[in-house]
Amino acid sequence: FAENLDRLQELSRACKMLGAQGSGPWSSCIHGIGHGVATYYASSDLRSALGACDTLANGATFCHDGVFMEFSFTASPRFYRTHDALYPCTAVAPRYQQACARNQPQIMRRLFGFDRRSIAAACMAASPTIADPCIDALGFAIANESQGSADIIVGGCREITTPMAQAKCVSAAAGELVFQNFPQWSATTQVVCNSLSPEFRPACHQRVRETAKSYQ
């Protein structure tokens, strides 16, 4: 991708060498292509980068996620808007909003200095297509900051006061422990999921099982 995107389709087909279509390794590979596409467009032409992902026969949403993540790392701070903490998620078509929202919390924290409660409040003020993946992303971030500590994850997610959103944060964090293969994740996820009230525990445990299966 240093000079052109001519081999985009070839690379997307090569991702199947890592795992079956729909598997974790395959989707992560497509995600990586999104990073490359964004870089080709210098993390400035979002529309063209997303459009390139749309040409993929399968997995475009994972490519979109890679594009938004790369923008979050390398786009000019001027690309984002201090008066609209969820931009560009609020400006793109609905089919892109989930991928966008998964990368927005780190922008709110790094560029705007939001704390967890402010990030959660901004996420939850949006439509569900933005709010749900945005809260998920907050859970991912807390899990990584915790370095595998159940107490830090539970305490971090409890800064979110809405029970449903708090449960989504915990479940996402539990899944992230598996995805990142933290030591003793099997035992830690049990503690994390069991910190939830009984109505929310099954979904959390199910997410852990699905993530473990997907990433083998």
Secondary structure, DSSP 8 states (H G I E B T S, - for coil): --S--TTHHHHHHHGGGTS-TTSHHHHHHHHHHHHHHHHHTTTT-HHHHHHHHHTSSS-HHHHHHHHHHHHHHHS-GGGSBTTBTTTTTTTS-HHHHHHHHTTHHHHHHHTT---HHHHHHHHHTS-HHHHHHHHHHHHHHHHHHHTT-HHHHHHHHTTS-SHHHHHHHHHHHHHHHHHTT-TTHHHHHHHHHHTS-TTTHHHHHHHHHHHHHHT-
